[in-house]
Amino acid sequence: MSKLYYAMRVIERFEELEGRNPGETSVDDLPNIQKLRKELCEAHCLNESHIPDSLLRRLMASTSEFPPVCAIVGGILGQEVIKAISGKGDPLKNFFFFDAMDGKGIIEDISNVNS
């Protein structure tokens, strides 16, 4: 599973608990976010190094939109809409993560394997 998934879940949980809108976090919130990271890692039997502080800082600091990233993600979304409407091709399963720092897109299937 992508590190981005877990890091985003930690920040999302922080925003939810604090009653903040997405993107209203800052590096000053890092100690509280690290506590939530520890809880999430314990709940999912993960090592805390799977969600590095550098990734959390980068996600908290990046509150602006980048047109090239928006174009890439929008193109993939449009492709998925066309697949859904036409019934041709298999859709992406669950999540698509695009890391602008690496320039890579990752498809994660996080479906429950027990169902």
PARO-264802 format. One record per residue: residue in three letters; y, x, z of N, C-alpha, C in turn. Coordinates in nm, 4 decimals. Each point is the difference from the previous one (the first is absolute). Example, Ala and Ser with C-alpha at 12.3 -4.5 7.8 and 13.67 -1.06 7.14 Angstrom:
ALA  -0.5690  1.3190  0.7800  0.1190  -0.0890  0.0000  0.1200  0.0900  0.0000
SER  0.1050  -0.0350  -0.0720  0.1190  0.0820  0.0060  0.1090  -0.0770  0.0730
end
This chain:
MET  -0.1181  0.0843  0.0000  0.1181  -0.0843  0.0000  0.1241  0.0886  0.0000
SER  0.0980  -0.0408  -0.0731  0.1232  0.0758  -0.0136  0.0755  0.0094  0.1325
LYS  0.0586  0.1161  0.0242  0.0830  0.0189  0.1193  0.1210  -0.0926  -0.0044
LEU  0.0469  -0.0294  -0.1213  0.1145  -0.0896  -0.0155  -0.0276  -0.1376  0.0598
TYR  -0.1222  -0.0496  -0.0185  -0.0347  -0.1326  0.0513  0.0193  -0.0057  0.1512
TYR  -0.0588  0.0946  0.0696  0.0085  -0.0011  0.1457  0.1424  0.0252  0.0486
ALA  0.0710  0.0916  -0.0637  0.1382  0.0282  0.0397  0.0879  -0.1231  -0.0190
MET  -0.0185  -0.0701  -0.1098  0.0778  -0.1210  -0.0242  -0.0346  -0.1089  0.1011
ARG  -0.1267  -0.0101  0.0378  -0.0410  -0.0989  0.1009  0.0650  0.0293  0.1352
VAL  0.0090  0.1277  0.0374  0.0625  0.0377  0.1272  0.1480  -0.0390  -0.0010
ILE  0.0702  0.0352  -0.1062  0.1429  -0.0314  -0.0079  0.0212  -0.1507  -0.0075
GLU  -0.0840  -0.0691  -0.0746  0.0094  -0.1457  -0.0087  -0.0191  -0.0639  0.1378
ARG  -0.0963  0.0494  0.0762  -0.0259  -0.0520  0.1346  0.1198  0.0264  0.0914
PHE  0.0600  0.1179  -0.0106  0.1184  0.0330  0.0788  0.1140  -0.0975  -0.0313
GLU  0.0254  -0.0213  -0.1283  0.1080  -0.0914  -0.0396  -0.0263  -0.1410  0.0513
GLU  -0.1247  -0.0410  -0.0040  -0.0376  -0.1327  0.0482  0.0239  -0.0126  0.1509
LEU  -0.0431  0.0992  0.0770  0.0162  -0.0037  0.1454  0.1465  0.0081  0.0426
GLU  0.0778  0.0762  -0.0741  0.1420  0.0188  0.0334  0.0897  -0.1086  -0.0603
GLY  -0.0568  -0.0871  -0.0842  0.0786  -0.1047  -0.0642  0.0975  0.0543  -0.1029
ARG  -0.0387  0.1060  -0.0662  0.0872  0.0618  -0.1010  -0.0438  -0.0389  -0.1401
ASN  0.0956  0.0060  -0.0909  -0.0304  -0.0220  -0.1407  -0.0589  0.1280  -0.0585
PRO  -0.0767  -0.0113  -0.1081  -0.0533  0.1207  -0.0638  0.1120  0.0973  -0.0366
GLY  -0.0237  0.1268  0.0303  0.0969  0.1032  -0.0329  0.1027  0.0255  0.1084
GLU  -0.0064  -0.0725  0.1117  0.0968  0.0190  0.1077  -0.0523  0.0951  0.1070
THR  -0.0767  0.0987  -0.0405  -0.0489  0.1008  0.0935  0.0732  0.1306  -0.0267
SER  -0.0004  0.0850  0.0998  0.0609  0.1317  -0.0166  -0.0876  0.1025  0.0694
VAL  0.0310  0.1243  -0.0171  -0.0773  0.1082  0.0608  0.0068  -0.0089  0.1526
ASP  0.1031  -0.0635  0.0537  0.0114  -0.0189  0.1449  -0.1138  -0.0869  0.0548
ASP  -0.0595  -0.0807  -0.0839  -0.1097  -0.0880  0.0412  -0.1354  0.0699  0.0004
LEU  -0.0044  0.1257  -0.0406  -0.1274  0.0710  -0.0159  -0.0874  -0.0006  0.1256
PRO  0.0534  0.0238  0.1220  -0.0883  -0.0018  0.1174  -0.0729  -0.1338  0.0194
ASN  0.0692  -0.1110  -0.0227  -0.0636  -0.1315  0.0138  -0.1022  -0.0235  -0.1110
ILE  0.0320  0.0471  -0.1180  -0.0922  -0.0148  -0.1125  -0.1243  0.0857  0.0223
GLN  0.0165  0.1164  0.0606  -0.1158  0.0848  0.0306  -0.0933  -0.0676  0.1002
LYS  0.0557  -0.0756  0.0949  -0.0834  -0.0748  0.0949  -0.0814  -0.1053  -0.0740
LEU  0.0644  -0.0701  -0.0929  -0.0721  -0.1005  -0.0790  -0.1046  0.0652  -0.0892
ARG  0.0309  0.1185  -0.0519  -0.0980  0.0731  -0.0814  -0.1243  0.0302  0.0830
LYS  0.0212  0.0426  0.1238  -0.1131  0.0307  0.0883  -0.0853  -0.1236  0.0233
GLU  0.0639  -0.1148  0.0230  -0.0733  -0.1253  0.0208  -0.0801  -0.0381  -0.1244
LEU  0.0632  0.0111  -0.1167  -0.0682  -0.0351  -0.1247  -0.1186  0.0926  -0.0249
CYS  0.0198  0.1287  0.0253  -0.1077  0.0966  -0.0222  -0.1170  -0.0256  0.0944
GLU  0.0292  -0.0353  0.1237  -0.1075  -0.0317  0.0937  -0.0730  -0.1270  -0.0418
ALA  0.0745  -0.0993  -0.0460  -0.0621  -0.1267  -0.0412  -0.0886  0.0159  -0.1230
HIS  0.0356  0.0941  -0.0891  -0.0751  0.0191  -0.1245  -0.0851  0.1268  0.0004
CYS  -0.0132  0.0627  0.1168  -0.0807  0.1229  0.0146  0.0443  0.1084  -0.0990
LEU  0.1299  0.0221  -0.0057  0.0561  0.1022  -0.0885  0.0570  0.1142  0.0822
ASN  0.0055  0.1158  -0.0596  0.0673  0.1124  0.0595  0.1496  -0.0160  -0.0282
GLU  0.0843  0.0280  0.0987  0.1449  -0.0162  -0.0192  0.0544  0.0885  -0.1116
SER  -0.0693  0.1070  -0.0316  0.0461  0.0876  -0.1083  -0.0115  -0.0688  -0.1363
HIS  -0.0722  -0.1124  -0.0057  -0.0113  -0.0755  -0.1251  0.1336  -0.0641  -0.0379
ILE  0.0877  -0.0180  0.1006  0.1343  -0.0548  -0.0253  0.1002  0.1043  0.0490
PRO  0.0335  0.0981  -0.0818  0.0874  0.1091  0.0451  0.1432  -0.0458  0.0291
ASP  0.0631  0.0703  0.0944  0.1389  -0.0296  0.0342  0.0913  0.0146  -0.1212
SER  -0.0286  0.0974  -0.0852  0.0851  0.0213  -0.1180  0.0003  -0.1223  -0.0912
LEU  -0.1148  -0.0661  -0.0139  -0.0071  -0.1212  -0.0823  0.0765  -0.1134  0.0661
LEU  -0.0142  -0.0155  0.1314  0.0745  -0.1045  0.0704  0.1504  0.0222  -0.0131
ARG  0.0450  0.1246  0.0169  0.1430  0.0307  -0.0140  0.0501  -0.0332  -0.1405
ARG  -0.0791  0.0366  -0.0992  0.0390  -0.0249  -0.1396  0.0114  -0.1495  -0.0280
LEU  -0.0929  -0.0786  0.0531  0.0044  -0.1444  -0.0222  0.1165  -0.0647  0.0747
MET  0.0342  0.0532  0.1169  0.1115  -0.0564  0.0762  0.1337  0.0357  -0.0622
ALA  0.0104  0.1181  -0.0577  0.1262  0.0457  -0.0569  0.0258  -0.0581  -0.1382
SER  -0.1026  -0.0383  -0.0700  0.0130  -0.0486  -0.1379  0.0211  -0.1500  -0.0011
THR  0.1253  -0.0416  0.0145  0.0286  -0.1435  0.0002  0.0629  -0.0465  -0.1306
SER  0.0279  0.0928  -0.0901  0.0616  -0.0389  -0.1268  -0.1061  -0.0152  -0.1081
GLU  0.0365  -0.0738  -0.1022  -0.0902  -0.0197  -0.1124  0.0281  0.1072  -0.1053
PHE  -0.1044  0.0407  -0.0692  0.0136  0.0979  -0.1062  -0.0382  -0.0676  -0.1311
PRO  0.0960  -0.0135  -0.0933  -0.0292  -0.0707  -0.1251  -0.1256  0.0467  -0.0734
PRO  -0.0294  0.1305  -0.0085  -0.1229  0.0387  -0.0701  -0.1260  -0.0541  0.0680
VAL  -0.0013  0.0002  0.1327  -0.1155  -0.0523  0.0731  -0.0098  -0.1504  -0.0199
CYS  0.1150  -0.0675  0.0038  0.0008  -0.1445  -0.0224  -0.0539  -0.0332  -0.1398
ALA  0.0333  0.0825  -0.0986  -0.0478  -0.0220  -0.1365  -0.1518  0.0168  -0.0084
ILE  -0.0524  0.1006  0.0669  -0.1448  0.0234  -0.0022  -0.0747  -0.1146  0.0674
VAL  0.0421  -0.0338  0.1199  -0.0682  -0.1057  0.0745  0.0186  -0.1349  -0.0698
GLY  0.1188  -0.0250  -0.0551  0.0237  -0.1243  -0.0738  -0.0874  -0.0096  -0.1243
GLY  -0.0192  0.1116  -0.0696  -0.0875  0.0006  -0.1182  -0.1438  -0.0304  0.0360
ILE  -0.0458  0.0559  0.1101  -0.1378  -0.0267  0.0441  -0.0138  -0.1452  0.0433
LEU  0.1007  -0.0520  0.0701  -0.0035  -0.1404  0.0403  -0.0031  -0.0917  -0.1221
GLY  0.0834  0.0307  -0.1004  0.0009  -0.0804  -0.1229  -0.1350  0.0030  -0.0698
GLN  -0.0628  0.1162  -0.0016  -0.1331  0.0134  -0.0599  -0.1011  -0.0880  0.0739
GLU  0.0088  -0.0037  0.1319  -0.0922  -0.0813  0.0794  0.0228  -0.1497  -0.0216
VAL  0.1250  -0.0398  -0.0181  0.0310  -0.1406  -0.0279  -0.0598  -0.0399  -0.1347
ILE  0.0141  0.0854  -0.0996  -0.0563  -0.0285  -0.1322  -0.1522  -0.0107  0.0093
LYS  -0.0641  0.0885  0.0755  -0.1456  -0.0081  0.0186  -0.0397  -0.1312  0.0656
ALA  0.0754  -0.0417  0.0999  -0.0323  -0.1239  0.0717  0.0160  -0.1217  -0.0898
ILE  0.1050  -0.0024  -0.0805  0.0250  -0.1145  -0.0871  -0.0986  -0.0048  -0.1158
SER  -0.0267  0.1147  -0.0595  -0.0866  0.0031  -0.1178  -0.1483  -0.0009  0.0351
GLY  -0.0327  0.0407  0.1209  -0.1411  0.0070  0.0396  -0.0718  0.1185  -0.0626
LYS  0.0738  0.0924  -0.0596  -0.0600  0.1173  -0.0626  0.0212  0.1208  0.0893
GLY  -0.1043  0.0710  0.0278  0.0100  0.1189  0.0837  -0.0145  -0.0343  0.1471
ASP  -0.0489  0.0958  0.0732  -0.0157  -0.0174  0.1437  0.1301  0.0354  0.0705
PRO  0.0429  -0.0846  0.0920  0.1229  0.0307  0.0727  -0.0224  0.1111  0.1019
LEU  0.1093  0.0625  0.0419  -0.0070  0.0978  0.1079  -0.0430  -0.0742  0.1256
LYS  -0.0798  0.0650  0.0796  -0.0451  -0.0646  0.1226  0.0888  0.0435  0.1160
ASN  0.0579  -0.0953  0.0666  0.0729  0.0158  0.1246  0.1324  0.0737  -0.0096
PHE  0.0033  0.1307  0.0113  0.1261  0.0714  0.0144  0.0174  0.1086  -0.1053
PHE  0.1238  0.0132  -0.0463  0.0388  0.1118  -0.0846  0.1112  0.0737  0.0741
PHE  -0.0220  0.1272  0.0269  0.0992  0.0838  0.0666  0.0521  0.1015  -0.0999
PHE  0.1314  0.0112  -0.0064  0.0595  0.1024  -0.0839  0.0804  0.0907  0.0896
ASP  -0.0358  0.1264  0.0044  0.0697  0.0987  0.0806  0.0947  0.0761  -0.0909
ALA  0.1288  -0.0246  0.0156  0.0995  0.0628  -0.0855  0.0064  0.1508  0.0213
MET  -0.0360  0.0461  0.1181  0.0027  0.1440  0.0267  -0.1069  0.0730  -0.0810
ASP  -0.1170  -0.0622  -0.0137  -0.1091  0.0612  -0.0760  -0.0001  -0.0442  -0.1458
GLY  0.0615  -0.1148  -0.0276  -0.0032  -0.0550  -0.1345  -0.1351  -0.0592  -0.0343
LYS  -0.0760  -0.0390  0.1028  -0.1338  -0.0529  -0.0217  -0.0093  -0.1449  0.0452
GLY  -0.0775  -0.0766  -0.0720  -0.0321  -0.1360  0.0396  -0.1441  -0.0059  0.0474
ILE  -0.0223  -0.0747  0.1061  -0.1340  -0.0110  0.0578  -0.0344  -0.1473  0.0136
ILE  -0.1181  -0.0377  -0.0457  -0.0491  -0.1362  0.0178  -0.0976  0.0021  0.1164
GLU  0.0244  -0.0836  0.1009  -0.0863  -0.0067  0.1163  -0.0647  -0.1370  0.0083
ASP  -0.1296  -0.0024  0.0089  -0.0743  -0.1238  0.0215  -0.0301  -0.0080  0.1488
ILE  0.0739  -0.0842  0.0712  -0.0180  -0.0085  0.1440  -0.0733  -0.1278  0.0400
SER  -0.0788  -0.0530  -0.0933  -0.0731  -0.1221  0.0303  -0.1029  0.0278  0.1089
ASN  -0.0375  -0.1053  0.0686  -0.0973  0.0086  0.1081  -0.1384  0.0137  -0.0621
VAL  -0.0665  0.1104  0.0235  -0.1310  0.0231  -0.0601  -0.1079  -0.0855  0.0647
ASN  0.0275  -0.0583  0.1168  -0.0988  -0.0832  0.0693  -0.0009  -0.1425  -0.0493
SER  0.1007  -0.0413  -0.0792  0.0031  -0.1395  -0.0443  -0.0653  -0.0182  -0.1332
end
